[in-house]
């Protein structure tokens, strides 16, 4: 699948929700928000919300379809070893970027499940492994913000070994930039009952003390 297909899928979803006119349907719905009639405004709001919801669903379906056979355990290491990268997975990165830009809270569980999805942006792997920009779910979750933190911490150490670094990047992007990483993680550690998860959170907390 190409980026063109991503655009077509989203476009079809919007057209379906706002009518065959597509962009014109969206413009008309927004224009009707100016109406003095409360019923007309309410209908326009419903149409716009429906367009948003259907677009999110289309993007989520694209991610699931594209990554159904993604080799989570080997994709990054194969690329590192010079075996190349299958471009058929790139549409998932485009869809995740859009989900982040749309602040799609509904998509957080999907994005968390794919925190080990790697999509290279350079010809060769960095010596330290993938960069945050090469884990599309990281950027999307950071844009979504605080609603993403709970699910990300809940799955810390569960999704995969590369996802541990991704957890760090999300926490850094959302909590550390607001200066609340240490108190937030301290509370998460105190509330966690599972010993293994508590240990993982304590390690994460150590790295963010003073930030």
N, C-alpha and C positions, 0 to 999 in steps of 0.2 A: 504494500500500500504506500502511496505517495502523500506528500503534504497536500496535494490537490484534493485527494479523497477526504482528508481531514476537513478541509474547507467546505467541500460539498456536503458532507454529513451534517456539519453544523448548520450550513445554509438550509438544507432540507428540513432540519428540525425547526429552525426559526420560521421558515415559510409555512410549515404545517401548523404551527401554533398561532401565527399572526395572519394567515391567509396566503394565497398563492402569490400575492404581490411582493412578498419578501420584505425588502427594505422599506418599500412604500407602506406595507402593512404596519411595520414598526413605527414609522413616522406618524401614521394616522392614529395609532394607539396612543402615542405620546401627546399628539395634538389634542386628543379627546380629554386628556387630563385637565385641560384649561376650561372645560365645560362648566357652566353654572349648575348643571343637572348632576346631583350626587350619584344617581344611578348610572349615568353615562361614565362618570369618572371611575366608579367602582368596577364597571365592566372593563374599562381600559386597563385598570390596575391588574385585574384578573388575567387578562390576555398577556400582559407583559410578564407577570409571574409565571404563567404557563410556558411562555417562550423560554424563559430562563431555565425552568425545571427541565423542559424537554431537551434543551441544549446540553445541560449538565449530564442528563441520562445518555445522550448520544455520544458525548465525549467519554463517559465511563465505559460504555459498551465498546468503543474503539480501543481503549486501553486493554480491556479484558481480552478482546479478540486478537489484538496484535501480540500480546504477551502470553498467550495460552501455551506456547511451546518455547518460551524464552528460557535459555539455560542459565538459571540463576547462579548456580555454583561455579560455572566455568567461564562465563562471558568475559569478565574483566581479565582473568588470568590468560585466557586464550588470546585476547587482544594484546596483552603485555608481552606474550611470547611471539608476537608477529603473525598470528593466524588470521588477522583481519576481524571485521565486524560486519554482521549481516545488516544491510540497510533497511530490511523489512521491519525492524523494530523501532525505527526512528519516528514513525507517526505517533507512537505512544508518548514520546517525549514532547511532541507538539501539543498533544491533547492535555497532558499533565500541566504544561505551561499555561494553557488556557484556563484550566480548572483553578489554578492558583490565581490568575488574574481576575477570575470571576468570584473569588473568595468563596468557593463552593465547599462549605462546611460538610455537606452531605457526602462529599467525596473523600473525606479524611481517612476512613477505614481502608478504602481502596488504595490511596496513596501510601499509607503506612505499610500495607502488605507488599508494596513494591519499592520499599526503601533500599533494596539491593539491586534495583534495575539501573544498569550502567549504560550510558550513551555517550561515546567519546566525542569531544569537540576539537581534538588535536590529533595529529598523525601518530604520535607516540605517547605512551603512558608516562606520567610523571613517576619518578623513582619512589615517591611516597604512596603511589596508588592513585585511584581516581580523585579528581578535585570535586568540591561541592557542586560546581557547575555541571559536572558529568553525571550527577545523580538527580534526574529531573524532579523526583518527588520531593527532594529537599527544598528546592526553590519554591515549589507549589505550596508546601506546608508552611514555609516561612511567610509567604504572602497571606495565607489564611490566618496565621497568627495564633493567639491564645487558645482558640478552640481545638487546635491540633496537638497541643502539648500533652494533655492527658493520655490520649490514645498512643502517642509516640512513646511516652515513658512506660505505658502499660506493656508495650511490645518490645521494650529495650532488651536486647539479648535473645529475642525469640525469632525474629525474622531471618537473621543470618549474620555471619561474622562481619560483612561489610556494612551492614545496617547499623552496627554500633557506632561507627564513625559518623554515619548519617544522622543518628540521634544527636550526637554532639553538635553537629552543624545546625540542626533545627533549633535545639535549645539555645545555642549561641545567637542564632539569627532572631529568635523571638524574645527570649528572656534576658540574655546578657545585654543586648542593646538597650533594654529598658532598665538595666541595673537591678533586676529582681531574680536573677538565676539562683543565687545562694538561698534566699529565704523560701523560694518556691520549692526547690529541691529538698531543702531541710524538712519542710512539711511533708513532701512526698515520701521521704525516708521514714519519718515518724508514723505515717499512716499505713505503710506497706506491711502486710502480715506475712507474706511469703518470704522465707529466709533467703532464697537464692535471688529473688528480685530485689530484696532489700540490699543485699551485698552489691549488686550491679548499680543500684541507685546511689549507694554510698561512694562507690568509685567515681561515678559521674559527678557527684557533689564535690568531691575532693578537687576535681579539675576546675570547678567554677567558684571555689572559695575566693572571696575578695573581688569577684567580678560583678 
